[in-house]
């Protein structure tokens, strides 16, 4: 591949069959993986990492690491989208990574979740929660107006999630809106909340 020094941008397309994105990232000889994007039939979308990637290709953008110096105190409020599942696509990869995701099955309503986010962000201001939802990681969702059958509880993604392999959109608002557009007319729990930084 063509390349330059740290921070230069080159791209490559690799075919992936039965490896998860995390396995691929661990095996990569590349120094940093800037972002991943799936493409199936020429259309970008999200990857079902549970099944392995068997359709299309993954576009890999390679370059210097992105740094984000924003802290909990820089969050100006919360926006939300009414549809979209916080664990859609790469979110499933990081459910058991405490540096990336917080899951609390005892926190089951939005008021308790807001208080939880406030406490967490005070205790870890350099890696605050930037997206959260009352939902269920394993939910099939429901059509608008239908009742969700599964237990709903707190799922929060920290700032570090935004720089993980598999996460293409780096801004919480853009990420949430992309997830919403991926499967419209379905609900997955509470609205999907994202941090507003300006």
N, C-alpha and C positions, 0 to 999 in steps of 0.2 A: 504494500500500500504506500501511496505517497504520504509524506508526513512532514512535519516540521517540529519545532521545539514544543515545549509545554505551552498549552493554550492555543495551539493551532487547531484548526478544524478539518478533519477528513472524514469521510464516511464510507461505509462498506455495507453490503447486504449479505447476510449469512442465512442459510437454510437451517432450521432447527427442527428436529423430529421429536424425540422423547425426553428431552432435558427441560427442566424448569428454568426460568430466567435466572433464578438464584444460582443453580448449578452452573449455568453457562457463565455467569459473572465470576464465579469462583475459579473456573477453569481458564478464563481468558488471560492471555499473556499481556494484555494491554494494561497500561498503568492506571487508566481511569476510564470509566464508561460514563459519558456525559448524559445520554438519554437513550431511551428505547422507544420505538414506535412500531406497532404492527401494521401490516398491510396485507389485506386479503382481496383479491380481484381488483387491485388498484385503489381500494378504499381504506383509509386509515380507520382504526378502531381499537378495541381492547382485546387482550389475549386471555384465553382460558388456560391459566397456568396449571390448574388442577389436572387437566387432561393432557397437558403437554401441547406444544405448538406443532400442529400437523398441517395447517393450511397456510399457504402464502409464505412470506418471509418476514424477517425482523430487520428493520433498518437500524443501524447502530451509528450514533453520532459520537465521535471520539474527540476528546480535547481536554483542556485543563479543567480541574475541578472548579465547580461554581461555589462561591462562598456567599453566605447570606448572614449578614451581621445583625439582622433585626432581632429584637428581643420581645419578651412578653409586654413590656411597657410601650412598645411601638404599635400594639394592636389598638385600633381606634374604635372598634365595635365589631359586630357580627352581622354578616349577611346570610341569606339562606336560599336554597332552591327547594321546591316542594317535592320533586321527584329525584330519584338517583340513590344508589346504594353505595355507601362509603367503602365497602369492601369489594366493589366491582373491580375486575382486572387485577392489577398488581397489589391491591390492598390485601388480598388473601395471603400473599407471600410473607407478610410482616406481622401477622396476628400474634405471634409468640415472641416477638422481639421487643423487649421492654424499652429499648432506646427509641423505638419508632411508634409503637401502638400501646394504648391503654385500653383494656377491656375490663368492665366491672359489671358483673351480672346482678349485683345488688342495687345498682343505680338504674331505676327503671322509668323515670319521668324527666321531662325537660327542665323543670325547676331544680331538681336535685343535680342534674347534669351541669347546669350553669354554675352552681356553687362548686361542684367538683372541678370544673375547668379553672375557675378562679383560684382555688387552693393549689391545684397542680401547677398553674403558671406562676404563682408566687414562689413555689418551692423549686421550680426549675426554669428560671427566667430566660436562660440561653437556649433552651429547647422546648418552647411552649407548645401546648395543644393549638393547632391552627385549623383543624377541621374536626367536627364531631357529629354524632347522630345517635339517637335512640333507635336501635335496629337489632338485627340478628345476622351474624356473619354468614349463616348457612341458609338464610331465607330465600324462598322462591319469589317473594313479593306477592302483590295482589293488584288486580286492576283497580283503578280509581273507584271509590265508592264501595269496594269490598272490604271485608274484615281480614286482617292478618291473623293467622292461626298460631304463629310461633311466639315464644317468649321474646320480648323486646328489652334491650338493655344498652348501657353506655359503651360506645366505641369511639375512641378519640385518636386522631393521628397527630403526632408531633411534627415540629418543623423539619426534623431530620428525614421524615418520610419523603419530603419534596425533592430530595437529592438521591433517592435510592434507584437502583436499576429497575426498569419497568415503568417508572413514573416519567411521563413525557412532559406534562404541563407543570411548570414550576411555581405558578401563583395559585394559592388556594381558591380564589374566586374562579379563575379560568378552569381549574381542575374540576370544581363542583359543577360548573355549567356544562363541561364536556361530558361528565358522567350523566347529568340530567338528559342530555340529548341522545345518549346512547340507547336508552330504553324508555321512551316516553310512554305516558299513560299507565305506568305502574308505580306503585308506592311501596316503600321498603321499611317504613317506620315513621319516625318524626321527620320534619324537614332536615335537610343536610346543611349544617351550619359551617361557615368558613370565616376566617379572620379577615378583617378589613384593615389594611395598613395605611391607607390614605383616604 
